[in-house]
Amino acid sequence: MSMTLNTDYKFPDGFMFGASTAAYQIEGAWNEDGKGENIWDRIAHFHSKLIQDSENGDIACDSYHKYKEDVALAKDLNLNFYRFSISWTRIAPTGEMHKLNPKGIDYYNRLIDELLANNIEPLVTMYHWDLPQYLQDLGGWVNPIMVDYFKEYAKVLFSNFGDRVKWWITLNEPLQMCKGYSISSYAPFLNLRNTGHYLAGHYQLLAHGKVYRLYDEIFREKQKGNISIALNTVFFLPKNKESEEDRETAERANQFERGWFSHPIYKGDYPPVMREWVDKKCKSEGRPWSTLPTFSEEEIKLLKGTADFYSINHYSTRLTTHGYDQNPVFNPDGEYKTSIEKSWPVSAAPWLIVAPEGLYELLVWIKKEYDNPPVIITENGYADDGRLNDLERIDYIKSHLNVTLKAINEDKCDIIGYTIWSLLDNFEWTDGYRYHFGIVSVDFNNPRRPRVPKASYQYFKKIVTTKKLNV
């Protein structure tokens, strides 16, 4: 597709710009003021070799103490909203709601009030991968009891913060969380293969549904907020656009990776192609039942219609053809083999391949598949080595906002917001501090954790301020 800059287009009135972070990645203060242990605390302290640089989030950006500096940076950017996540173990150290931690609740009240005092809307993620270790010891997301634990946790959040928070994400990237149960790539680093993969997804979906219905029943009339679930969305394009098999394979891959969570919410039940292929695979293996669980009629009704907007985290794209991928990150049940175009640039993080045309195709796909729901891009960003003159990140932002403008203006996609990942350089999970995603640099060798805006910060500020794509 043509990559001509759409400099004549403006973002529509009311379009929101934001920046995104997550609790474990920036807060630090891992055991202060009554916070309990989560699964990343456990991994980082007892199995540090699972993290590339053996680092941890004990201090990270120290945002627990420096949150006012972070809000000031967001204010200077003229952001409409700031997306952050709440640490479950700050609210309830074990994850059980009968014993709350007032100091943790106070912290998030201070952060929310500071944002609102600066005319910045809080967009709050309830769960960004940092499950309380006690709940993991009970089985974590493969145990159905998690559905009700999560519902009770959400009730506490709505009760304490919902008078001021009008934008909620229940779960961040449930697909990635599932990989922590299937291929040992994220905490809790279990190797339960696709049995664990699908169970974790199933109960995360039901947890999301129960929280949405809870909000409807008790809080929505008074609080008038919006709720969604943030889905990570590698977009899959056919390797050969002329090949019907490749087109079918790409669509199957998109259903396995994204339809898995979208289809139950927008259409009811799992995607038919996913059900067909997983059931077929399980039968061929001689299994007595399918590894993909089945929703009851009651659960289908619970889930259908439980998103007020479509939330996507998008970084990269892959080409697909029928086969089995060498990378265990991609689901073998779907039988799709991935590759990239040689012309696509590779970021410092080798998985992040720059292909903005994939974001464009994704936005159009969402419009067609789910009847043009309002969309917020809740993460989009670029990894480098931390340089302040981060021209590659500027190119990445420019190219991805360019195709977003195209989708809005030419395809009439209902895109209402864009969020950069991330406001700050931070702890990047199993990559530790090797890669930098921030538009603000953080010096992790300095105990004061000073912040320095990068070139991309100034560039993004121009876009946010003018609502136009500046060349």
KESEKE-749814 format. One record per residue (C-alpha): residue in one letter; x, y, z. Coordinates in steps of 0.001 Angstrom, whole numbers, plus 500000, padded with zeros to 6 digits. Layout:
! residues N
@code: A	u: X	v: Y	w: Z $
...
//
This chain:
! residues 471
@code: M	u: 500000	v: 500000	w: 500000 $
@code: S	u: 501076	v: 503590	w: 499433 $
@code: M	u: 502752	v: 505268	w: 502404 $
@code: T	u: 502180	v: 508859	w: 501240 $
@code: L	u: 501832	v: 511088	w: 504281 $
@code: N	u: 498256	v: 512175	w: 504854 $
@code: T	u: 499204	v: 515690	w: 505927 $
@code: D	u: 495866	v: 517175	w: 504845 $
@code: Y	u: 493927	v: 514992	w: 507264 $
@code: K	u: 493240	v: 516039	w: 510837 $
@code: F	u: 492234	v: 513839	w: 513691 $
@code: P	u: 488518	v: 514311	w: 514349 $
@code: D	u: 487095	v: 516543	w: 517053 $
@code: G	u: 487135	v: 514710	w: 520358 $
@code: F	u: 489962	v: 512371	w: 519302 $
@code: M	u: 491995	v: 511510	w: 522402 $
@code: F	u: 495760	v: 511144	w: 522715 $
@code: G	u: 497362	v: 509350	w: 525633 $
@code: A	u: 500428	v: 507582	w: 526958 $
@code: S	u: 500493	v: 504173	w: 528582 $
@code: T	u: 502336	v: 502499	w: 531464 $
@code: A	u: 501864	v: 499478	w: 533751 $
@code: A	u: 502278	v: 499093	w: 537501 $
@code: Y	u: 505028	v: 496475	w: 537763 $
@code: Q	u: 506987	v: 498096	w: 534943 $
@code: I	u: 507248	v: 501573	w: 536484 $
@code: E	u: 506150	v: 501772	w: 540120 $
@code: G	u: 508925	v: 500093	w: 542075 $
@code: A	u: 508302	v: 500140	w: 545851 $
@code: W	u: 507711	v: 496419	w: 545488 $
@code: N	u: 507273	v: 495747	w: 549225 $
@code: E	u: 506445	v: 499205	w: 550593 $
@code: D	u: 503338	v: 500356	w: 552422 $
@code: G	u: 501790	v: 496926	w: 552731 $
@code: K	u: 502066	v: 495735	w: 549127 $
@code: G	u: 502041	v: 491948	w: 548751 $
@code: E	u: 504057	v: 489665	w: 546488 $
@code: N	u: 502978	v: 489155	w: 542887 $
@code: I	u: 504101	v: 486588	w: 540316 $
@code: W	u: 506757	v: 488889	w: 538834 $
@code: D	u: 508202	v: 489611	w: 542279 $
@code: R	u: 508527	v: 485854	w: 542800 $
@code: I	u: 510138	v: 485205	w: 539409 $
@code: A	u: 512522	v: 488166	w: 539604 $
@code: H	u: 513712	v: 487311	w: 543110 $
@code: F	u: 513950	v: 483521	w: 542891 $
@code: H	u: 514336	v: 482753	w: 539182 $
@code: S	u: 516128	v: 485839	w: 537890 $
@code: K	u: 517840	v: 483898	w: 535084 $
@code: L	u: 514463	v: 483786	w: 533328 $
@code: I	u: 514924	v: 487540	w: 532770 $
@code: Q	u: 517502	v: 488402	w: 530103 $
@code: D	u: 519542	v: 490823	w: 532226 $
@code: S	u: 518542	v: 489230	w: 535575 $
@code: E	u: 517014	v: 492566	w: 536627 $
@code: N	u: 513707	v: 493220	w: 538375 $
@code: G	u: 511020	v: 495814	w: 538993 $
@code: D	u: 511873	v: 496410	w: 542651 $
@code: I	u: 512572	v: 500093	w: 541933 $
@code: A	u: 512005	v: 500409	w: 538165 $
@code: C	u: 511133	v: 504072	w: 537422 $
@code: D	u: 510226	v: 504640	w: 541091 $
@code: S	u: 506893	v: 506052	w: 539978 $
@code: Y	u: 505348	v: 505115	w: 543318 $
@code: H	u: 507300	v: 508052	w: 544735 $
@code: K	u: 507695	v: 510131	w: 541566 $
@code: Y	u: 504171	v: 509968	w: 540166 $
@code: K	u: 503805	v: 513765	w: 540258 $
@code: E	u: 506781	v: 514075	w: 537896 $
@code: D	u: 505133	v: 511594	w: 535548 $
@code: V	u: 501853	v: 513507	w: 535608 $
@code: A	u: 503749	v: 516745	w: 534915 $
@code: L	u: 505324	v: 515107	w: 531850 $
@code: A	u: 501892	v: 513995	w: 530661 $
@code: K	u: 500536	v: 517502	w: 531283 $
@code: D	u: 503333	v: 519095	w: 529259 $
@code: L	u: 502460	v: 516766	w: 526372 $
@code: N	u: 498880	v: 518102	w: 526445 $
@code: L	u: 497621	v: 514527	w: 526765 $
@code: N	u: 493898	v: 513884	w: 527002 $
@code: F	u: 494390	v: 510744	w: 529084 $
@code: Y	u: 497011	v: 508675	w: 530877 $
@code: R	u: 496706	v: 504911	w: 530907 $
@code: F	u: 498134	v: 503151	w: 533971 $
@code: S	u: 497433	v: 499891	w: 535737 $
@code: I	u: 496616	v: 499135	w: 539335 $
@code: S	u: 498750	v: 496659	w: 541226 $
@code: W	u: 496338	v: 494080	w: 542663 $
@code: T	u: 498703	v: 493339	w: 545561 $
@code: R	u: 498797	v: 497033	w: 546558 $
@code: I	u: 495028	v: 496928	w: 546949 $
@code: A	u: 494912	v: 493488	w: 548611 $
@code: P	u: 498284	v: 491892	w: 549479 $
@code: T	u: 497126	v: 488298	w: 548921 $
@code: G	u: 494562	v: 489120	w: 546252 $
@code: E	u: 491658	v: 488289	w: 548568 $
@code: M	u: 489321	v: 491179	w: 549232 $
@code: H	u: 488560	v: 490580	w: 552889 $
@code: K	u: 491879	v: 492227	w: 553800 $
@code: L	u: 492441	v: 495486	w: 551969 $
@code: N	u: 495509	v: 497718	w: 552137 $
@code: P	u: 494424	v: 501345	w: 552769 $
@code: K	u: 497844	v: 502759	w: 551823 $
@code: G	u: 497621	v: 501180	w: 548397 $
@code: I	u: 494141	v: 502612	w: 547852 $
@code: D	u: 495449	v: 506002	w: 549015 $
@code: Y	u: 498263	v: 505890	w: 546446 $
@code: Y	u: 495929	v: 505407	w: 543503 $
@code: N	u: 493561	v: 508045	w: 544851 $
@code: R	u: 496454	v: 510509	w: 544911 $
@code: L	u: 497494	v: 509566	w: 541362 $
@code: I	u: 493938	v: 509868	w: 540011 $
@code: D	u: 493400	v: 513198	w: 541760 $
@code: E	u: 496722	v: 514541	w: 540453 $
@code: L	u: 495749	v: 513586	w: 536891 $
@code: L	u: 492325	v: 515181	w: 537136 $
@code: A	u: 493784	v: 518350	w: 538690 $
@code: N	u: 495847	v: 518607	w: 535483 $
@code: N	u: 492858	v: 517950	w: 533193 $
@code: I	u: 494060	v: 514467	w: 532266 $
@code: E	u: 491553	v: 511603	w: 532196 $
@code: P	u: 492703	v: 508396	w: 533919 $
@code: L	u: 492316	v: 505263	w: 531791 $
@code: V	u: 492781	v: 502471	w: 534305 $
@code: T	u: 493799	v: 498881	w: 533653 $
@code: M	u: 492699	v: 496584	w: 536455 $
@code: Y	u: 495102	v: 493775	w: 535641 $
@code: H	u: 498370	v: 494001	w: 533705 $
@code: W	u: 499935	v: 490557	w: 534241 $
@code: D	u: 500878	v: 490971	w: 537935 $
@code: L	u: 498734	v: 488328	w: 539623 $
@code: P	u: 499048	v: 488049	w: 543409 $
@code: Q	u: 501330	v: 485109	w: 544169 $
@code: Y	u: 498835	v: 483664	w: 546647 $
@code: L	u: 496217	v: 483399	w: 543881 $
@code: Q	u: 498795	v: 481837	w: 541580 $
@code: D	u: 499516	v: 479243	w: 544247 $
@code: L	u: 495811	v: 478390	w: 544062 $
@code: G	u: 496256	v: 477708	w: 540356 $
@code: G	u: 495959	v: 481192	w: 538914 $
@code: W	u: 494019	v: 481671	w: 535693 $
@code: V	u: 493510	v: 477951	w: 535050 $
@code: N	u: 491374	v: 477764	w: 538218 $
@code: P	u: 487718	v: 478830	w: 537717 $
@code: I	u: 487691	v: 480420	w: 541181 $
@code: M	u: 489748	v: 483270	w: 539656 $
@code: V	u: 486615	v: 484535	w: 537914 $
@code: D	u: 485015	v: 485493	w: 541212 $
@code: Y	u: 488250	v: 486681	w: 542807 $
@code: F	u: 488634	v: 489104	w: 539910 $
@code: K	u: 485029	v: 490243	w: 540157 $
@code: E	u: 485442	v: 491048	w: 543863 $
@code: Y	u: 488690	v: 492912	w: 543129 $
@code: A	u: 486913	v: 494968	w: 540451 $
@code: K	u: 484128	v: 495811	w: 542880 $
@code: V	u: 486687	v: 497359	w: 545221 $
@code: L	u: 488163	v: 499397	w: 542359 $
@code: F	u: 484775	v: 500664	w: 541190 $
@code: S	u: 483827	v: 501506	w: 544788 $
@code: N	u: 487008	v: 503443	w: 545527 $
@code: F	u: 487867	v: 505043	w: 542180 $
@code: G	u: 484832	v: 504799	w: 539893 $
@code: D	u: 483457	v: 508206	w: 540900 $
@code: R	u: 486434	v: 509727	w: 539003 $
@code: V	u: 487556	v: 507005	w: 536565 $
@code: K	u: 485419	v: 506869	w: 533426 $
@code: W	u: 487616	v: 504603	w: 531288 $
@code: W	u: 488409	v: 501049	w: 532390 $
@code: I	u: 490334	v: 498113	w: 530922 $
@code: T	u: 489628	v: 494852	w: 532738 $
@code: L	u: 492563	v: 492747	w: 531487 $
@code: N	u: 495620	v: 493670	w: 529482 $
@code: E	u: 496534	v: 491269	w: 526694 $
@code: P	u: 494951	v: 488039	w: 527921 $
@code: L	u: 496682	v: 486217	w: 525053 $
@code: Q	u: 500099	v: 487025	w: 526530 $
@code: M	u: 498949	v: 485942	w: 529975 $
@code: C	u: 497896	v: 482620	w: 528475 $
@code: K	u: 501456	v: 482121	w: 527220 $
@code: G	u: 502605	v: 482222	w: 530824 $
@code: Y	u: 500629	v: 479010	w: 531299 $
@code: S	u: 501519	v: 477283	w: 528036 $
@code: I	u: 505087	v: 477907	w: 526832 $
@code: S	u: 507032	v: 479358	w: 529764 $
@code: S	u: 507485	v: 482769	w: 528152 $
@code: Y	u: 505939	v: 484959	w: 530870 $
@code: A	u: 505262	v: 484648	w: 534585 $
@code: P	u: 504177	v: 482282	w: 536074 $
@code: F	u: 506350	v: 480330	w: 533551 $
@code: L	u: 504303	v: 477158	w: 533476 $
@code: N	u: 504555	v: 474736	w: 530588 $
@code: L	u: 500987	v: 473451	w: 530398 $
@code: R	u: 500862	v: 473567	w: 526589 $
@code: N	u: 497572	v: 474347	w: 524882 $
@code: T	u: 495521	v: 472872	w: 527728 $
@code: G	u: 496783	v: 475653	w: 530013 $
@code: H	u: 496675	v: 478136	w: 527134 $
@code: Y	u: 492949	v: 477728	w: 526482 $
@code: L	u: 491907	v: 477334	w: 530127 $
@code: A	u: 493635	v: 480589	w: 531095 $
@code: G	u: 491918	v: 482373	w: 528206 $
@code: H	u: 488530	v: 480889	w: 529060 $
@code: Y	u: 488549	v: 482058	w: 532660 $
@code: Q	u: 489962	v: 485481	w: 531790 $
@code: L	u: 487050	v: 485954	w: 529388 $
@code: L	u: 484514	v: 484913	w: 532005 $
@code: A	u: 486183	v: 487190	w: 534563 $
@code: H	u: 485918	v: 490103	w: 532132 $
@code: G	u: 482256	v: 489320	w: 531481 $
@code: K	u: 481390	v: 489158	w: 535167 $
@code: V	u: 483098	v: 492491	w: 535848 $
@code: Y	u: 481233	v: 494161	w: 532979 $
@code: R	u: 477877	v: 492848	w: 534246 $
@code: L	u: 478753	v: 493894	w: 537801 $
@code: Y	u: 479342	v: 497434	w: 536543 $
@code: D	u: 476016	v: 497369	w: 534686 $
@code: E	u: 474130	v: 496141	w: 537739 $
@code: I	u: 475612	v: 498344	w: 540460 $
@code: F	u: 477803	v: 501180	w: 539173 $
@code: R	u: 477079	v: 502271	w: 535599 $
@code: E	u: 473981	v: 504381	w: 536208 $
@code: K	u: 475802	v: 506599	w: 538689 $
@code: Q	u: 479408	v: 506428	w: 537437 $
@code: K	u: 478701	v: 506450	w: 533668 $
@code: G	u: 482023	v: 504936	w: 532654 $
@code: N	u: 483269	v: 502814	w: 529744 $
@code: I	u: 484766	v: 499322	w: 529956 $
@code: S	u: 486766	v: 497168	w: 527563 $
@code: I	u: 489513	v: 494529	w: 527444 $
@code: A	u: 492894	v: 495308	w: 525814 $
@code: L	u: 493845	v: 492790	w: 523127 $
@code: N	u: 497339	v: 492472	w: 521694 $
@code: T	u: 497077	v: 492295	w: 517973 $
@code: V	u: 499847	v: 491137	w: 515719 $
@code: F	u: 498088	v: 491368	w: 512378 $
@code: F	u: 498466	v: 488490	w: 509947 $
@code: L	u: 498600	v: 489157	w: 506217 $
@code: P	u: 498672	v: 486456	w: 503525 $
@code: K	u: 502224	v: 485821	w: 502322 $
@code: N	u: 500862	v: 485544	w: 498789 $
@code: K	u: 497803	v: 487776	w: 498374 $
@code: E	u: 496857	v: 485900	w: 495212 $
@code: S	u: 496735	v: 482557	w: 497037 $
@code: E	u: 493329	v: 481609	w: 498406 $
@code: E	u: 494989	v: 479207	w: 500856 $
@code: D	u: 497251	v: 481974	w: 502189 $
@code: R	u: 494287	v: 484327	w: 502554 $
@code: E	u: 492384	v: 481654	w: 504481 $
@code: T	u: 495442	v: 480954	w: 506641 $
@code: A	u: 495893	v: 484632	w: 507494 $
@code: E	u: 492233	v: 484927	w: 508467 $
@code: R	u: 492498	v: 481763	w: 510582 $
@code: A	u: 495574	v: 483174	w: 512337 $
@code: N	u: 493728	v: 486423	w: 513062 $
@code: Q	u: 490828	v: 484463	w: 514545 $
@code: F	u: 493134	v: 482294	w: 516669 $
@code: E	u: 495068	v: 485262	w: 518048 $
@code: R	u: 492428	v: 487985	w: 518281 $
@code: G	u: 489021	v: 486512	w: 517436 $
@code: W	u: 489632	v: 484146	w: 520359 $
@code: F	u: 488806	v: 487030	w: 522711 $
@code: S	u: 486818	v: 489345	w: 520422 $
@code: H	u: 484349	v: 486848	w: 519007 $
@code: P	u: 482775	v: 485835	w: 522352 $
@code: I	u: 482406	v: 489524	w: 523264 $
@code: Y	u: 481015	v: 490777	w: 519953 $
@code: K	u: 479286	v: 487723	w: 518494 $
@code: G	u: 478958	v: 485144	w: 521240 $
@code: D	u: 481158	v: 482028	w: 521614 $
@code: Y	u: 484553	v: 481237	w: 520152 $
@code: P	u: 485245	v: 481740	w: 516428 $
@code: P	u: 483857	v: 478755	w: 514481 $
@code: V	u: 487189	v: 478213	w: 512696 $
@code: M	u: 488978	v: 478029	w: 516031 $
@code: R	u: 486492	v: 475528	w: 517423 $
@code: E	u: 486766	v: 473426	w: 514247 $
@code: W	u: 490562	v: 473307	w: 514114 $
@code: V	u: 491189	v: 472746	w: 517845 $
@code: D	u: 488530	v: 470023	w: 518058 $
@code: K	u: 489950	v: 468342	w: 514936 $
@code: K	u: 493468	v: 468453	w: 516352 $
@code: C	u: 492389	v: 467017	w: 519713 $
@code: K	u: 490456	v: 464216	w: 518036 $
@code: S	u: 493471	v: 463311	w: 515886 $
@code: E	u: 495590	v: 463118	w: 519048 $
@code: G	u: 493114	v: 460716	w: 520661 $
@code: R	u: 492038	v: 463136	w: 523379 $
@code: P	u: 488682	v: 462356	w: 525074 $
@code: W	u: 487683	v: 466042	w: 524889 $
@code: S	u: 488802	v: 469280	w: 523280 $
@code: T	u: 491421	v: 471440	w: 524983 $
@code: L	u: 489293	v: 474474	w: 524020 $
@code: P	u: 486592	v: 474691	w: 526702 $
@code: T	u: 482915	v: 475149	w: 525858 $
@code: F	u: 480768	v: 478033	w: 527048 $
@code: S	u: 477333	v: 477303	w: 528457 $
@code: E	u: 474369	v: 479212	w: 527004 $
@code: E	u: 474357	v: 481301	w: 530179 $
@code: E	u: 478060	v: 482149	w: 529746 $
@code: I	u: 477534	v: 483108	w: 526095 $
@code: K	u: 474858	v: 485586	w: 527224 $
@code: L	u: 477147	v: 486808	w: 529994 $
@code: L	u: 479924	v: 487634	w: 527531 $
@code: K	u: 478130	v: 488946	w: 524483 $
@code: G	u: 478113	v: 492743	w: 524359 $
@code: T	u: 480678	v: 493326	w: 527116 $
@code: A	u: 482812	v: 496043	w: 525479 $
@code: D	u: 481990	v: 499746	w: 525267 $
@code: F	u: 484944	v: 500270	w: 522925 $
@code: Y	u: 487463	v: 498025	w: 521174 $
@code: S	u: 490901	v: 498292	w: 522800 $
@code: I	u: 493951	v: 497204	w: 520782 $
@code: N	u: 497651	v: 497049	w: 521568 $
@code: H	u: 499454	v: 496842	w: 518234 $
@code: Y	u: 503182	v: 496766	w: 517488 $
@code: S	u: 503877	v: 494490	w: 514564 $
@code: T	u: 502670	v: 492384	w: 511626 $
@code: R	u: 503514	v: 489011	w: 510092 $
@code: L	u: 502995	v: 487310	w: 506766 $
@code: T	u: 501391	v: 483882	w: 506939 $
@code: T	u: 501123	v: 480692	w: 504968 $
@code: H	u: 499897	v: 477226	w: 505912 $
@code: G	u: 502350	v: 475251	w: 508042 $
@code: Y	u: 503873	v: 475049	w: 511508 $
@code: D	u: 505857	v: 477909	w: 512961 $
@code: Q	u: 509281	v: 477438	w: 514541 $
@code: N	u: 508404	v: 480094	w: 517113 $
@code: P	u: 506298	v: 478555	w: 519936 $
@code: V	u: 504672	v: 481956	w: 520495 $
@code: F	u: 502337	v: 481169	w: 517586 $
@code: N	u: 499644	v: 478566	w: 518185 $
@code: P	u: 500360	v: 475246	w: 516431 $
@code: D	u: 496659	v: 474304	w: 516454 $
@code: G	u: 495999	v: 476999	w: 513859 $
@code: E	u: 498720	v: 475715	w: 511500 $
@code: Y	u: 500060	v: 479058	w: 510328 $
@code: K	u: 503698	v: 479729	w: 509519 $
@code: T	u: 504923	v: 483322	w: 509818 $
@code: S	u: 507518	v: 485374	w: 507974 $
@code: I	u: 508314	v: 489028	w: 507235 $
@code: E	u: 509073	v: 491147	w: 504196 $
@code: K	u: 512790	v: 491817	w: 503785 $
@code: S	u: 512026	v: 495523	w: 503426 $
@code: W	u: 510407	v: 495779	w: 506862 $
@code: P	u: 512752	v: 497432	w: 509412 $
@code: V	u: 513547	v: 495544	w: 512627 $
@code: S	u: 513617	v: 497394	w: 515947 $
@code: A	u: 516080	v: 496717	w: 518778 $
@code: A	u: 513604	v: 494084	w: 520003 $
@code: P	u: 513760	v: 491428	w: 517271 $
@code: W	u: 510060	v: 490567	w: 517536 $
@code: L	u: 509042	v: 494155	w: 516750 $
@code: I	u: 509069	v: 494432	w: 512972 $
@code: V	u: 507947	v: 497774	w: 511557 $
@code: A	u: 505057	v: 497304	w: 509109 $
@code: P	u: 502467	v: 500078	w: 509507 $
@code: E	u: 500365	v: 498660	w: 506677 $
@code: G	u: 499439	v: 495904	w: 509141 $
@code: L	u: 497866	v: 498433	w: 511514 $
@code: Y	u: 495842	v: 499863	w: 508649 $
@code: E	u: 494600	v: 496418	w: 507609 $
@code: L	u: 493836	v: 495611	w: 511255 $
@code: L	u: 491687	v: 498719	w: 511727 $
@code: V	u: 489728	v: 497936	w: 508567 $
@code: W	u: 489417	v: 494287	w: 509671 $
@code: I	u: 487922	v: 495339	w: 513020 $
@code: K	u: 485449	v: 497625	w: 511257 $
@code: K	u: 484248	v: 494831	w: 508974 $
@code: E	u: 484336	v: 492027	w: 511516 $
@code: Y	u: 482583	v: 493791	w: 514411 $
@code: D	u: 480380	v: 496418	w: 512735 $
@code: N	u: 482703	v: 499404	w: 513205 $
@code: P	u: 482959	v: 499679	w: 517001 $
@code: P	u: 484689	v: 502705	w: 518546 $
@code: V	u: 488392	v: 501825	w: 518783 $
@code: I	u: 491107	v: 503086	w: 521107 $
@code: I	u: 494660	v: 502078	w: 520240 $
@code: T	u: 495777	v: 501560	w: 523842 $
@code: E	u: 499416	v: 500680	w: 523024 $
@code: N	u: 501651	v: 501346	w: 520035 $
@code: G	u: 505379	v: 501881	w: 520299 $
@code: Y	u: 508954	v: 501217	w: 519247 $
@code: A	u: 511980	v: 499607	w: 520934 $
@code: D	u: 515483	v: 501040	w: 520691 $
@code: D	u: 518711	v: 501311	w: 522711 $
@code: G	u: 517617	v: 504348	w: 524708 $
@code: R	u: 519064	v: 507149	w: 522572 $
@code: L	u: 517641	v: 510626	w: 523156 $
@code: N	u: 517649	v: 511534	w: 519460 $
@code: D	u: 515284	v: 508663	w: 518697 $
@code: L	u: 514531	v: 509336	w: 515026 $
@code: E	u: 513469	v: 505731	w: 514352 $
@code: R	u: 510756	v: 506048	w: 516998 $
@code: I	u: 509565	v: 509290	w: 515407 $
@code: D	u: 509337	v: 507499	w: 512053 $
@code: Y	u: 507419	v: 504667	w: 513706 $
@code: I	u: 504909	v: 507026	w: 515352 $
@code: K	u: 504514	v: 509038	w: 512152 $
@code: S	u: 503922	v: 506004	w: 509940 $
@code: H	u: 501437	v: 504374	w: 512320 $
@code: L	u: 499460	v: 507561	w: 512895 $
@code: N	u: 499535	v: 508108	w: 509135 $
@code: V	u: 497690	v: 504854	w: 508449 $
@code: T	u: 495367	v: 505562	w: 511381 $
@code: L	u: 494382	v: 508835	w: 509697 $
@code: K	u: 493849	v: 506947	w: 506446 $
@code: A	u: 491556	v: 504447	w: 508161 $
@code: I	u: 489571	v: 507259	w: 509804 $
@code: N	u: 489230	v: 509516	w: 506783 $
@code: E	u: 489061	v: 507098	w: 503867 $
@code: D	u: 487531	v: 503986	w: 505419 $
@code: K	u: 485398	v: 505739	w: 508047 $
@code: C	u: 486756	v: 503548	w: 510854 $
@code: D	u: 485522	v: 504805	w: 514221 $
@code: I	u: 488875	v: 505323	w: 515915 $
@code: I	u: 488560	v: 507584	w: 518946 $
@code: G	u: 491981	v: 507462	w: 520617 $
@code: Y	u: 495691	v: 506657	w: 520301 $
@code: T	u: 498095	v: 505782	w: 523108 $
@code: I	u: 501875	v: 505695	w: 522860 $
@code: W	u: 503729	v: 502909	w: 524634 $
@code: S	u: 505312	v: 504159	w: 526693 $
@code: L	u: 505568	v: 507438	w: 528546 $
@code: L	u: 508725	v: 506138	w: 530264 $
@code: D	u: 511533	v: 503716	w: 529615 $
@code: N	u: 510697	v: 500845	w: 531956 $
@code: F	u: 511105	v: 497215	w: 532965 $
@code: E	u: 510176	v: 495197	w: 529875 $
@code: W	u: 509303	v: 491850	w: 531480 $
@code: T	u: 511638	v: 489043	w: 530384 $
@code: D	u: 513768	v: 491578	w: 528485 $
@code: G	u: 514467	v: 493527	w: 531665 $
@code: Y	u: 515968	v: 496920	w: 530830 $
@code: R	u: 517612	v: 495878	w: 527558 $
@code: Y	u: 515097	v: 497641	w: 525331 $
@code: H	u: 513694	v: 501126	w: 525689 $
@code: F	u: 510139	v: 502025	w: 524672 $
@code: G	u: 509772	v: 505395	w: 526404 $
@code: I	u: 509406	v: 508820	w: 524851 $
@code: V	u: 511014	v: 509889	w: 528132 $
@code: S	u: 514403	v: 508468	w: 529120 $
@code: V	u: 514919	v: 507154	w: 532646 $
@code: D	u: 518452	v: 506688	w: 534020 $
@code: F	u: 518231	v: 503379	w: 535854 $
@code: N	u: 521815	v: 503728	w: 537092 $
@code: N	u: 520945	v: 506855	w: 539051 $
@code: P	u: 519089	v: 506231	w: 542334 $
@code: R	u: 517034	v: 509388	w: 541736 $
@code: R	u: 515783	v: 507956	w: 538413 $
@code: P	u: 515906	v: 511290	w: 536547 $
@code: R	u: 513600	v: 511692	w: 533548 $
@code: V	u: 514748	v: 513324	w: 530285 $
@code: P	u: 512317	v: 513839	w: 527379 $
@code: K	u: 513532	v: 512457	w: 524047 $
@code: A	u: 513130	v: 513902	w: 520552 $
@code: S	u: 510034	v: 511716	w: 520126 $
@code: Y	u: 508456	v: 513409	w: 523157 $
@code: Q	u: 508659	v: 516789	w: 521416 $
@code: Y	u: 507385	v: 515311	w: 518153 $
@code: F	u: 504446	v: 513602	w: 519833 $
@code: K	u: 503631	v: 516841	w: 521667 $
@code: K	u: 503263	v: 518649	w: 518317 $
@code: I	u: 500841	v: 516008	w: 517068 $
@code: V	u: 498788	v: 516041	w: 520282 $
@code: T	u: 498652	v: 519841	w: 520271 $
@code: T	u: 497791	v: 520375	w: 516586 $
@code: K	u: 495782	v: 517157	w: 516018 $
@code: K	u: 497646	v: 516927	w: 512724 $
@code: L	u: 500445	v: 514718	w: 511473 $
@code: N	u: 503460	v: 516992	w: 511434 $
@code: V	u: 506072	v: 516252	w: 508787 $
//
